[in-house]
Amino acid sequence: MLDIGAGEGQLLERLRQRGHSGLLISLDPVQRPGQVAGHAENLPFPSAQFDAALLIRVLLHVPAPARALAEAWRVLDAG
């Protein structure tokens, strides 16, 4: 799961605390410990890498929301 615009990464941290054992990656323009620095419009990941991508309260804050959505689709695995 990729949390795009994760802020401090609280959502994925809660999932970890509840026992989620899959890959959880937090991405934010401001790099914090345990997170990846990056922007929603140009995700630093290969295509089809994630089963889920979260964009919670992100699209209002990016200059190109359509590009951010296209990037989220790109990194999602088919199915």
C-alpha positions in Angstrom: 0.0 0.0 0.0 1.3 3.4 -0.9 0.1 6.5 1.0 0.7 9.5 -1.3 0.9 12.7 0.7 1.3 10.9 3.9 2.2 13.8 6.1 3.7 12.4 9.3 2.7 8.8 8.2 0.2 8.2 11.0 -2.3 6.2 8.9 0.2 3.6 7.8 1.7 3.5 11.3 -1.8 2.6 12.7 -2.1 -0.2 10.1 1.3 -1.6 11.3 0.1 -1.4 14.9 -3.0 -3.4 13.9 -0.9 -6.1 12.4 -0.8 -5.3 8.7 2.2 -7.3 7.5 2.3 -6.2 3.8 4.4 -3.5 2.2 3.4 -0.1 3.5 5.1 3.0 2.0 4.6 6.6 3.0 5.4 9.3 0.5 5.5 13.0 1.1 7.3 16.0 -0.3 8.9 16.5 3.1 11.1 13.4 3.9 10.7 12.1 7.4 12.3 9.1 9.0 10.9 5.9 7.5 9.3 7.8 4.6 10.1 8.3 0.9 10.4 11.9 -0.4 8.5 12.6 -3.5 5.6 14.3 -5.2 2.2 12.9 -6.2 2.7 14.0 -9.9 5.9 12.1 -10.4 6.0 9.0 -8.2 9.5 7.5 -7.7 8.3 3.9 -8.2 8.1 1.5 -11.1 4.7 0.7 -12.6 2.4 -1.9 -11.2 4.1 -2.1 -7.8 1.2 -1.6 -5.3 -2.1 -3.2 -4.6 -3.5 0.1 -3.2 -2.7 3.8 -3.3 -4.2 6.3 -0.9 -4.5 10.0 -1.7 -6.3 11.4 1.4 -6.8 15.1 1.2 -4.0 15.4 -1.3 -5.5 16.5 -4.6 -6.4 19.9 -3.3 -2.8 20.6 -2.6 -1.1 19.5 -5.8 -0.6 21.7 -8.9 -1.7 19.0 -11.3 -4.4 16.7 -9.7 -5.1 14.8 -13.0 -1.4 14.0 -13.3 -1.3 12.8 -9.6 -4.2 10.5 -10.3 -2.6 9.2 -13.5 0.6 8.4 -11.5 -1.4 6.6 -8.8 -3.0 4.5 -11.5 0.4 3.8 -13.0 1.9 2.3 -9.8 -1.2 0.2 -9.1 -1.0 -3.5 -10.1 -3.7 -4.7 -12.4 -6.4 -6.6 -10.4 
